[in-house]
């Protein structure tokens, strides 16, 4: 009886703790913030249509107002008004709107034209530099250190990053309603690197407007085994994450508070909620992650999921990746799903692949390395002959 009582107490304790861990993200994203505001400041004509530019304050975090520029690209022909894509971009804090010739702006314009859909581009995620010129991974690592030192549950930078995307959806819906008489119901979220991470967590917040996500070059879900795999393959952690290693965060993440932090910022913790269609666009030579990093999370993801590898690409998106993103969003707009692909290994060194849709081609992509480190390896393809099942 005593043993049953102890087991019951442990079970109830787990039930009590688990929602709190996940609720930190949800609570922060949904917390009212009186500093939220936006204003349309300019409309530009471009070859592909029009661009509406707004200033946005998404929140105040650590007494710092987070200010962004928000651009809405509306093509000349909008065939699918119900849904939009939100491209989450980076960049430094600035007083004037950024130009439209940058990489993220060009992606948004290309996707808008290809899909005949309005696309929004949110910039300055995160707001940076902060705290003495800290940016990107330095800034994230600094906020993790603050959290693990017990200086406040709101410190992890991914929380305000996720909230900025959610508040951008609020602003876009209002602007589209007032300026274009268009009722936007849903959003595909996409972004590269930390902005891809932001896409995952904004979707994990439970906002029903997120109908799909397409994170780009962010291959870190299920963080702890990912770190172990880097040690196995490289003999050390990737030098791309030195900012975290210098603060001993890999070890500190294994503490009780560290595990809570992992659960808060690791999208894999929310995988049961992330049931919307997902397309992960990755690079085969991304120096941040091992080449097989997706094996630690892809099988556990729920719902429609697709994995696109850009060959001989580092930590960046290519034309092929942007094309895949456009096709994914266009299929979503049309209410179509990608053909389901399944595979099995009937015996060692043999892979049987089944594809529901007739036609198509299969290619074998191969790279050679003397070790498990494929960061500098060159990938080559050769066409495969099928037996009618491919």
N, C-alpha and C positions, 0 to 999 in steps of 0.2 A: 504493500500500500504506500509506504514511504517512497519507494522507487517511482511508482506511478505519479505521486504528487510532485516529485522533483522534475520528472519529465514534463508534466503538465505545466509547471511553473516556467520551465525553460521555453516550452512552446509558446506560452502566452507572452513571455518576454520578447521573443523573436517577433511575434505579431505586433507588439507594441512599438518595437524599434524600427521595423522595416518601413512603415509608412512615413516616419519622421525623416529617414534618410532620403527618400525620394521626394518628400514634400518640400525640402529646402529649395529646390529648383522651381517647383510649381508655385510655391508660396511667393518667392521673390518675383517671378515673372508676372504674377497676377496681382501683386501688391499695388494699391492705388498710389499714384505719384502726381502731385499737383504741378510739377514742373513740365509735364508732358504738354507739348504744343507744336504746331506746325503752321507754316505760311507759304503759300505759293508766291514766288518772287519773280518768275520769268517764264516765258514760253518761247521756244526756239523752233524754227523750221529747219528740217534737214531733208536730204534726198529721200530718205525712207519714210518720212512722216513728220511728226512733231514731237518735241521734248518739253515736258512740263517740269520745271525745277522748283523744289520747295526746300525751305530750311526746316529742320526737325530737331527738337529736343526730346529725346526718348525717355529721359529719366535723370535723376540726380543720384550718383553713386559715390560714396565716401566724400560727400560734400562737393562733388565735382559734377556740374551739369554736362551731360553727354550730348553733344551737338553733332548733327550729321547734315549732309546734303543728300536729298532724295530726288532722283530723276525718274520720270515716267515716260517711256518711249511708246508712242502710239503710232503704229504703221498706218499707211494711207487706207488700207483695207483691213478691218477687224472682223474676222469671221467667227471668232469664239470669244464673246464678251464676258462669259460667266466666270472664267478663271484667268489668272495671271501667273507669271513667274516672278519671283523676287530674287534678284541676284544680290547677294550680300558681299560687299566689297570692303577693301581696306583703305589705306592712305592715312596721311597725317591730318591733324586738326588744321583747318584753314578758314579764313574769313570770307573767301569768295568761292563760288561754285567751281568745281573742277571742270576741265575740258572734256570733250566727248571723244577724244582720240586715244585715250588710254585703253589698256587691255580689257578691263572689265566692262567699260562702256561699249567698246566694239563688240564684245560678246553679247551684251544685252541688245544692241541694235540688230546684230545678225540673227539672233533667236527671234526677235520680234518680227522681222521681215519674213523669216522662213516659216514661222508658225501662224502668221496672220493674227497675232495676239499682242495685247499691250504687255509690256515688260517693265518692271520697276527695278531700279538700281539704288541700293542703300550703300553709302560710303562711310568711311571713318569707323569701321568696326574692327577692333575696339577704338575708342578715342585714344589717341597716342600722339606724341610721347607724354608720359605721366611720371611722376615721382622721380624727377631728376633725369629726364631724357630716356626712360625705359620704353622699349617697344617690343612688340611681338612676343617671342618666347621668353625674353628677359622679363617682360611685364607680367606674363602669366605666372612664371616661376616665382616672382616676387610676391604675388598675391597668394599663391599656395603657401609660401613660407609664413606670411602673415596669418593665414587661417590656422596652420599647424602650431603656431605660437599662441593660439587662443585669443587672437585680437578681434574676432568677430566672424559670425557665420556667413556674412555677406561678402567676404573678401574675395573668394575665387572669381577671377575675371570672366570666366565663361558665363556666370549668371547675368551680369549686365549685357554681355554680348548677345545672349539668347533673347533677353528682354528687348533689346534694340530692334531685333527682327520682328518680334510680335507687335511692338508699337508702330513699326513701319507699315505693317499690314493695316493697322487702324487708320493711319494717315492716308494710305493709298485708297482704301475703300471710300473714305470721305471725299477725297479729291476727285476720284472717278465719278462719284455720284453727283457732285456739285458742278464739275467742269464738263463732264462728258455724258451725264445722265445714264451712266452705266453702273449696274449693280454687280459688283464683283463678289463672288461667293467663296471662291477657293484659291489657294496659292500653291504652286510648286516652289520649294525653297532650294536654292543652290548657292554655292560659294566654294572658293578654293582654300585648302589648307585650314587655318584656324576658322575661316568663314564656313568651310564645309563642316567642321566640328560644330559651329554655331547652328547650322542647318539641322543637324541631328538633335541638338538640345532644344531648339525652338519647337521642333516637332514633338519631342518628348514631354514638353510642358502640357500637352493635352489639348492644345488649341485646335478645335474642329475645322478651322479654315485651312489647315495644312493638309492638302490632298495628295501630295507626293513630295519626295526629296531627291536631290541628285548631288550628293557631296562629291567634291573633286579633290584628289590627292590628299585624302585624310584616311590613313590606314591603321588607326591606333586603337580601335575598339577592343575591349577586354585587356586593359592596360597591363596588369601584372604579368600574365604569361607572355605578352609581347616583349616586356623587358627581359624576361628570362631567355627568350628566343634570341634576342640580340647578343646576349653574352655567349650563347651556344655558337652562333654563326660568326660573330666578329671578335669574340674574346674580350669585348668591352661594349659599353653603350655607344650608340651612334654619336659621332661628333656633332651631328645636327641638333642634338638635345643636350649639349654641354651646359646650357643655362640651368637645366634641371639637375644634372649630375653634380655641378659645382655646389649646389645647396643640399646634396645628399638626399634628394627627394625620392629616389627609387626605394631606398631603405626606409625612409620615414613614412612612405605610403603604406608600408606593411604594419604600421602601428594601428591602434584602435581608431584614433582620429584620422589617420591616413586612409584607412579603409572607408571611413565615412566620406572623406573627400573624394575617393575614387568613385564611390557609389553616386555621388552628386554630379560629377563631371564626365563620367564614362558613359557614353550612349548605350553601351551593352547592358548597363544596369536597367535600362528602360525598354529592353527589346520586346517585351510582351505588349507594350503600348505602341510600338512603332510598326503598326500593321499596314500602313499606307504603302503604295508602290514606291520602290527604292531603286535607284540606279547609282552605283558607286563607280566613279571614273578614276582610275588609278594609273600610275606610271610604273613600268617594269623596273626602272632603275632609280626609283625614288630613294635618295640617300637617307631619308628619315627612318625607313622601315625595312625589315627583311622581305625578301621577295615572296615568301609564303605567309605573310602576316594575316591575310584574309582568312586563312584556315582556322584562326583562333576565334572568329566571330561569324563568318558567313553562314555556316551550317545552323547556327542558333537563331538567326534572324527569322522573323515571322512574316508571312504574307508574301506578296509579289516582290521579287528581288532580282536584280541584274548586276553583273559585274563586268566592267569594261576595262581592259588593260591597254594602255597606249605604249606600244613598243619603243624601246630606246628613248624613253622620255624620263626626265628627272622629276623634279617637284614642280610640275607645270602642266597646263592644259594645252593640247595641240588642236589642229584643225579637226582631226578625227574625233577628239574628245568633245569638241563643241558641236560637231555634226551629230554625235550620239545623243548629246543633251537635247538638241533640237528635235531629233526624231522621237525621243522619249516623250517630250512635252507635247508634240504634235499628235502622237498616238493617244496620249491622255486626253487631249482636247476633243478628239474624235470618238472617244469612248472605246478605243481599241486597246487590247492588251498585247504585249509582246508574245511571240510563240514560246511556249514552255520548252526548255531544254533540260533533259535529264541524262545522267550518265552513271555507269557502274564499271567496276573492275572485275570482270569474270575470272581473271587469272593475272598473275604478276606480269607487268609490262604490257598489259592490254587494256584499252579503254573503249567501252561501247557507249556511243552517244546517240540519243534519240531526240528528234526534233519534230514537233507536231505539224509544222507547215511544210508542204512539198517544195522541192527545189532548194536552192542555196548551195553554198560551198563550205567546206571545212578545211582549215589550214592548221598545220602543226607549226607552232612557234617554239624555237629552241635556242638556248644559249648555253655556253660551256664556261665553266669556271673550275679552277683547281681546288677551290674551297667552297664553302657555303655562302660566301660573300659574292653576290651577283651585281653589286652596285656599278661596276665598270664593265660588265659583260655586254656583248652585242647580240641582239636577238635577230634571228633570221627565220623566214617562213618557207614552208613548202606545202603544196596542196595535197590533200588526202583524198583517196578514192573511197567512197562509201559502199555499203551493200544495200542501199535503199532505205536505211533507217536514219540517215543523217540528212 
